[in-house]
Amino acid sequence: MVDAESYIDTNVFIYRFGNHSTFGKKAHQWIKKVEEAPRGKYATSSLTIYQTLVNNGGLNGQKP
C-alpha cells in the first residue's frame, strides 16, 4: 500500500506540463523534490500518465 503523501496524482503533472498560472511553478518544485527522493518513496500509475497525456494532448474534447 502507498501512503497518501507518496502518491503522485494526475493534477501535479497537468499543472506542471500545462504551465498552469497558479500551480505550475509549485508543481514543478514538487516534481523536482520527487526526482531527488530515494527510489520507491513516491509512486504513480500508468493510468495517471495516460490521463496526463490525454489532457495535455487535447484529446479530452475541450478547446484550448
Backbone as JSON Lines, residues from 0, in Angstrom:
{"i":0,"aa":"M","n":[0.84,-1.19,0.0],"ca":[0.0,0.0,0.0],"c":[0.88,1.24,0.0]}
{"i":1,"aa":"V","n":[0.48,2.25,-0.74],"ca":[1.23,3.51,-0.83],"c":[0.59,4.52,0.1]}
{"i":2,"aa":"D","n":[1.43,5.22,0.87],"ca":[0.91,6.29,1.74],"c":[0.31,7.4,0.9]}
{"i":3,"aa":"A","n":[-0.67,8.09,1.44],"ca":[-1.34,9.17,0.72],"c":[-0.35,10.26,0.29]}
{"i":4,"aa":"E","n":[0.65,10.52,1.12],"ca":[1.63,11.56,0.8],"c":[2.61,11.13,-0.29]}
{"i":5,"aa":"S","n":[2.63,9.85,-0.62],"ca":[3.61,9.31,-1.55],"c":[3.08,9.13,-2.97]}
{"i":6,"aa":"Y","n":[1.81,9.26,-3.18],"ca":[1.23,9.01,-4.5],"c":[1.18,10.3,-5.31]}
{"i":7,"aa":"I","n":[1.64,10.25,-6.55],"ca":[1.63,11.42,-7.43],"c":[0.43,11.3,-8.35]}
{"i":8,"aa":"D","n":[-0.52,12.19,-8.21],"ca":[-1.75,12.12,-8.99],"c":[-1.65,12.97,-10.26]}
{"i":9,"aa":"T","n":[-2.63,12.82,-11.11],"ca":[-2.66,13.45,-12.42],"c":[-2.51,14.96,-12.35]}
{"i":10,"aa":"N","n":[-3.15,15.6,-11.39],"ca":[-3.15,17.06,-11.34],"c":[-1.75,17.65,-11.25]}
{"i":11,"aa":"V","n":[-0.83,16.99,-10.58],"ca":[0.54,17.51,-10.46],"c":[1.17,17.61,-11.85]}
{"i":12,"aa":"F","n":[1.03,16.57,-12.65],"ca":[1.61,16.58,-14.0],"c":[0.89,17.57,-14.91]}
{"i":13,"aa":"I","n":[-0.42,17.64,-14.8],"ca":[-1.19,18.56,-15.65],"c":[-0.82,20.0,-15.33]}
{"i":14,"aa":"Y","n":[-0.73,20.34,-14.05],"ca":[-0.34,21.69,-13.66],"c":[1.06,22.03,-14.18]}
{"i":15,"aa":"R","n":[1.98,21.07,-14.06],"ca":[3.37,21.32,-14.47],"c":[3.5,21.46,-15.98]}
{"i":16,"aa":"F","n":[3.04,20.47,-16.71],"ca":[3.25,20.45,-18.15],"c":[2.28,21.34,-18.9]}
{"i":17,"aa":"G","n":[1.2,21.76,-18.23],"ca":[0.27,22.7,-18.83],"c":[0.58,24.14,-18.48]}
{"i":18,"aa":"N","n":[1.68,24.35,-17.75],"ca":[2.08,25.7,-17.33],"c":[0.94,26.46,-16.67]}
{"i":19,"aa":"H","n":[0.29,25.81,-15.73],"ca":[-0.82,26.43,-15.01],"c":[-0.36,27.71,-14.32]}
{"i":20,"aa":"S","n":[-1.13,28.77,-14.48],"ca":[-0.73,30.09,-13.98],"c":[-0.61,30.14,-12.46]}
{"i":21,"aa":"T","n":[-1.41,29.39,-11.74],"ca":[-1.38,29.43,-10.28],"c":[-0.51,28.33,-9.69]}
{"i":22,"aa":"F","n":[-0.64,27.11,-10.2],"ca":[0.01,25.96,-9.58],"c":[1.19,25.37,-10.37]}
{"i":23,"aa":"G","n":[1.48,25.9,-11.54],"ca":[2.53,25.35,-12.39],"c":[3.91,25.35,-11.74]}
{"i":24,"aa":"K","n":[4.29,26.46,-11.15],"ca":[5.61,26.56,-10.54],"c":[5.72,25.65,-9.32]}
{"i":25,"aa":"K","n":[4.68,25.62,-8.51],"ca":[4.68,24.76,-7.32],"c":[4.75,23.29,-7.73]}
{"i":26,"aa":"A","n":[4.02,22.91,-8.77],"ca":[4.06,21.53,-9.25],"c":[5.45,21.18,-9.75]}
{"i":27,"aa":"H","n":[6.1,22.12,-10.43],"ca":[7.47,21.91,-10.91],"c":[8.41,21.66,-9.73]}
{"i":28,"aa":"Q","n":[8.3,22.46,-8.69],"ca":[9.14,22.29,-7.5],"c":[8.88,20.93,-6.84]}
{"i":29,"aa":"W","n":[7.63,20.53,-6.8],"ca":[7.27,19.27,-6.19],"c":[7.85,18.1,-6.99]}
{"i":30,"aa":"I","n":[7.78,18.18,-8.32],"ca":[8.33,17.12,-9.16],"c":[9.84,17.04,-8.98]}
{"i":31,"aa":"K","n":[10.52,18.17,-8.84],"ca":[11.96,18.15,-8.58],"c":[12.26,17.44,-7.26]}
{"i":32,"aa":"K","n":[11.44,17.69,-6.25],"ca":[11.6,17.03,-4.96],"c":[11.43,15.51,-5.11]}
{"i":33,"aa":"V","n":[10.47,15.1,-5.91],"ca":[10.23,13.68,-6.16],"c":[11.44,13.06,-6.87]}
{"i":34,"aa":"E","n":[11.98,13.78,-7.86],"ca":[13.14,13.27,-8.6],"c":[14.35,13.05,-7.7]}
{"i":35,"aa":"E","n":[14.49,13.86,-6.67],"ca":[15.64,13.77,-5.78],"c":[15.43,12.78,-4.63]}
{"i":36,"aa":"A","n":[14.22,12.28,-4.47],"ca":[13.9,11.36,-3.38],"c":[14.45,9.96,-3.68]}
{"i":37,"aa":"P","n":[14.64,9.18,-2.65],"ca":[15.09,7.8,-2.86],"c":[14.07,7.01,-3.69]}
{"i":38,"aa":"R","n":[14.59,6.09,-4.49],"ca":[13.73,5.27,-5.33],"c":[12.72,4.52,-4.47]}
{"i":39,"aa":"G","n":[11.47,4.55,-4.9],"ca":[10.41,3.85,-4.19],"c":[9.67,4.7,-3.17]}
{"i":40,"aa":"K","n":[10.12,5.92,-2.93],"ca":[9.44,6.8,-1.96],"c":[8.11,7.3,-2.51]}
{"i":41,"aa":"Y","n":[8.04,7.53,-3.83],"ca":[6.83,8.02,-4.46],"c":[6.39,7.03,-5.53]}
{"i":42,"aa":"A","n":[5.1,7.06,-5.83],"ca":[4.56,6.15,-6.84],"c":[3.45,6.84,-7.61]}
{"i":43,"aa":"T","n":[3.17,6.33,-8.79],"ca":[2.03,6.75,-9.59],"c":[1.58,5.53,-10.38]}
{"i":44,"aa":"S","n":[0.63,5.7,-11.25],"ca":[0.17,4.56,-12.04],"c":[0.24,4.88,-13.53]}
{"i":45,"aa":"S","n":[0.16,3.85,-14.33],"ca":[0.16,4.07,-15.78],"c":[-1.09,4.83,-16.19]}
{"i":46,"aa":"L","n":[-2.19,4.67,-15.48],"ca":[-3.41,5.42,-15.78],"c":[-3.21,6.91,-15.55]}
{"i":47,"aa":"T","n":[-2.46,7.27,-14.52],"ca":[-2.15,8.68,-14.27],"c":[-1.38,9.28,-15.43]}
{"i":48,"aa":"I","n":[-0.4,8.56,-15.93],"ca":[0.39,9.04,-17.07],"c":[-0.51,9.17,-18.3]}
{"i":49,"aa":"Y","n":[-1.37,8.18,-18.52],"ca":[-2.29,8.21,-19.66],"c":[-3.23,9.42,-19.57]}
{"i":50,"aa":"Q","n":[-3.8,9.64,-18.4],"ca":[-4.71,10.78,-18.21],"c":[-3.99,12.1,-18.48]}
{"i":51,"aa":"T","n":[-2.75,12.21,-18.06],"ca":[-1.97,13.42,-18.3],"c":[-1.75,13.63,-19.79]}
{"i":52,"aa":"L","n":[-1.4,12.56,-20.5],"ca":[-1.18,12.67,-21.94],"c":[-2.46,13.05,-22.67]}
{"i":53,"aa":"V","n":[-3.58,12.45,-22.28],"ca":[-4.86,12.77,-22.91],"c":[-5.21,14.23,-22.67]}
{"i":54,"aa":"N","n":[-5.06,14.69,-21.44],"ca":[-5.4,16.07,-21.11],"c":[-4.49,17.05,-21.83]}
{"i":55,"aa":"N","n":[-3.2,16.85,-21.76],"ca":[-2.26,17.79,-22.37],"c":[-2.21,17.65,-23.88]}
{"i":56,"aa":"G","n":[-2.63,16.51,-24.42],"ca":[-2.64,16.32,-25.84],"c":[-3.89,16.87,-26.51]}
{"i":57,"aa":"G","n":[-4.81,17.39,-25.71],"ca":[-6.03,17.97,-26.25],"c":[-7.01,16.93,-26.74]}
{"i":58,"aa":"L","n":[-6.88,15.73,-26.25],"ca":[-7.76,14.64,-26.7],"c":[-9.01,14.48,-25.81]}
{"i":59,"aa":"N","n":[-9.23,15.44,-24.92],"ca":[-10.35,15.33,-23.99],"c":[-11.58,16.07,-24.46]}
{"i":60,"aa":"G","n":[-11.54,16.61,-25.66],"ca":[-12.71,17.3,-26.22],"c":[-12.84,18.75,-25.84]}
{"i":61,"aa":"Q","n":[-11.95,19.25,-24.99],"ca":[-12.0,20.66,-24.6],"c":[-11.22,21.49,-25.58]}
{"i":62,"aa":"K","n":[-11.68,22.71,-25.8],"ca":[-10.96,23.64,-26.67],"c":[-9.84,24.29,-25.87]}
{"i":63,"aa":"P","n":[-8.7,24.56,-26.51],"ca":[-7.57,25.19,-25.8],"c":[-7.89,26.59,-25.34]}
